[in-house]
């Protein structure tokens, strides 16, 4: 076993699309949060985001809550996630949105998500947009890999 494989890493940064902590994955997640919040603001009346600065700041705060707080919620509710076949993750994401809304209002940003069901709808929209964006990014990597492989032959 190599020394690197025995080493414990809290965060692994790199360019692998399968690595959930890679820089590309974090940028993809931030872009999907940004677009998802923008679409939610356009579609839902009870999501209030005034201005591009509030959108970027709200996305950054939501990204930090996803990165720092969400893993603890998921770790404490693993059994419930397994029983509900993953539906609990949407509830956790809605809770993260409500927490982000409270934090944003407390620091003076005009970023509000009013109500639990609005947060649920916003979490579903963000999840769908993240699915689309991450598939587009991963598909590009797969196409590049196939192209490089065909040139070698």
Buried (B, 14 or more C-beta within 10 A) or exposed (E): EEEEEEEEEEEEEEEBBEEEBBEBBBEBBBBBBBBBBBBBBEEBEBBBBEEEEBBBBBBBBBBBBBEEBBEEBBEEBEEBBEEEEEEBBBBBBBBBBBBBBEBBBEEEBBBBBBBEEBBBBBBBBBBEBBEEBBEEBBEEBEEEEEEEEEEEE
